[in-house]
């Protein structure tokens, strides 16, 4: 009955794989392998690691205050 209710809600109709792990359909998922953000659709961990590796210290200070990279951090 739960799955029938979910399908009749229309929620799965606009999703790859017919579910969004971040909404109520996540109740049907008992585990994932790998990064949660990859499942959601954006590889946040990979992006963050690339950003730390490739961005200039100035850009990092603007994007991630308190990151501790590229000079002194200032409290607001």
N, C-alpha and C positions, 0 to 999 in steps of 0.2 A: 504493500500500500504506500509506503513512503516514497518509493521511486515513482510510482504512478502520479502521486501528488506533485512531486518535483517536476516531472515532465509536463503535467497539465498547467503548471504555473507559467510556462513559457521561458523560464530562465535558461534552459540548456540550448535554446535555439540560436543564440548569438555567440556561442563559445566553441572553440576548437576542442574536440573531445567531449563536448556536451556538458562540461562542468567547469566551474570556477572554484578552485580550492579555497579561495578566500571568502566565499559566501556560504550559504547553508548547505550547498552540495558537498562541502568539505567534510560533512558528517559521514559521508560514505567512504572516505579515504582513511584507511587504517595506518598507512605509513607512506613515506616517499623516500627515494634514494637520491642523494645529491642535494643540491641547493634549492631551498623553498622558492627563492626568487626566480630561478629558471623555470620552475613549474608555473609560476604566476605569469611569466612571459618576459621578464627582464633579468638578465644575469648580473644582478647588483654586485655580488662579490667579485666577479671577474672585472666588471667595470671599475670598481673601487681600486682593485690591485693595479689595473692598467693606468688609472689616474695617478696613483701614487708613484708609479714607475715613470710615467711620461710627462706629467705636468711640471711646469716650472715652480719653484718655491713661492713666487709671487701669486700665481694662480691658486696654489694649494691654500695659502693663507686666506685668500678671499672666499674660496669655496668651503673650506673646512677649518674655521677658527678653532684653535686648540689642538690641532693635529700634531703639533710638536715638530713638524718638519719645516725646514727652510727658514729658520731664524726664530726670533723671540715671538711668543704669543702674548697678546695683550688682552686683559680682561675688559669687558665692556662696562 
